[in-house]
Amino acid sequence: MVPDTETNGGTTEMNRDEHAKTSRNDVRSGVLDAIGTVALLGFSLLALFIGVRGLFIGSSMAISGGFVVVSCLLAAAAFNFIPPFR
C-alpha cells in the first residue's frame, strides 16, 4: 500500500508522522517474519527428530517417513521454497 503523499512540483513529500508510522510497521513486519521463520525451523527439527528416531527404534516406517516428509515441507516453507500455507 502506498501512503498518502502530497506532490510539490513533481516531488513527493511525506510528513514526519507518516514516515515514522511506515518505519515502525516495516520493522514490526520484519521481526514477525523472523520469529515465524525460527518457529517453523524449530518445528521442522522436532518433526525430523521424531521421524529419524522412529526409523532407528523400529517404529512404523509409514509414520516415521511421514514425519520426515513433514519436516522437509516445514523447512521449505520457512525458506519460501514453497508458497506459504496460511
C-alpha positions in Angstrom: 0.0 0.0 0.0 1.3 3.5 -0.9 0.9 6.1 1.8 -0.9 9.3 1.0 1.6 11.9 -0.2 1.4 15.5 -1.3 3.0 16.5 -4.6 5.0 19.7 -4.9 6.3 20.3 -8.4 6.7 16.6 -9.2 8.3 15.6 -5.9 6.6 13.8 -3.1 6.7 14.9 0.5 5.7 12.7 3.4 5.3 14.3 6.8 7.3 13.0 9.8 4.5 11.1 11.5 3.7 9.1 8.3 7.3 8.3 7.8 7.7 7.1 11.5 4.5 5.0 11.2 5.7 3.4 8.0 9.1 2.6 9.5 7.5 1.1 12.6 5.2 -1.1 10.5 8.2 -2.3 8.4 10.3 -3.1 11.4 7.4 -4.9 13.1 6.7 -6.9 9.9 10.4 -7.9 9.7 10.6 -9.0 13.3 7.4 -11.1 13.0 8.7 -12.7 9.8 12.0 -13.6 11.6 10.1 -15.1 14.5 7.9 -17.1 12.2 10.9 -18.4 10.3 12.6 -19.5 13.5 9.4 -21.2 14.8 8.9 -23.1 11.5 12.6 -24.3 11.6 12.1 -25.4 15.2 9.0 -27.4 14.4 10.9 -28.8 11.4 13.8 -30.0 13.6 11.3 -31.5 16.1 9.5 -33.5 13.3 12.8 -34.6 11.8 14.0 -35.8 15.2 10.8 -37.8 15.8 10.9 -39.3 12.3 14.6 -40.3 12.4 14.2 -41.7 15.9 11.2 -43.7 14.8 13.3 -45.2 11.9 16.1 -46.2 14.3 14.0 -47.8 17.0 11.9 -49.9 14.6 8.7 -48.0 14.8 6.2 -47.8 11.9 8.0 -46.9 8.7 5.0 -45.0 7.3 4.6 -42.8 10.4 8.3 -42.1 10.6 8.6 -41.4 6.9 5.6 -39.0 7.3 7.4 -37.1 10.0 10.5 -36.8 7.8 8.4 -35.5 4.9 6.5 -33.0 7.1 9.8 -31.7 8.4 11.1 -31.2 4.9 7.9 -29.3 4.0 8.2 -27.1 7.0 11.8 -26.2 6.3 10.9 -25.5 2.7 8.1 -23.2 3.8 10.4 -21.4 6.3 12.8 -20.5 3.4 9.9 -19.7 1.0 10.8 -22.5 -1.4 7.1 -23.4 -1.5 4.2 -21.0 -1.2 3.2 -20.1 2.3 0.2 -22.1 3.7 -1.8 -19.5 5.6 
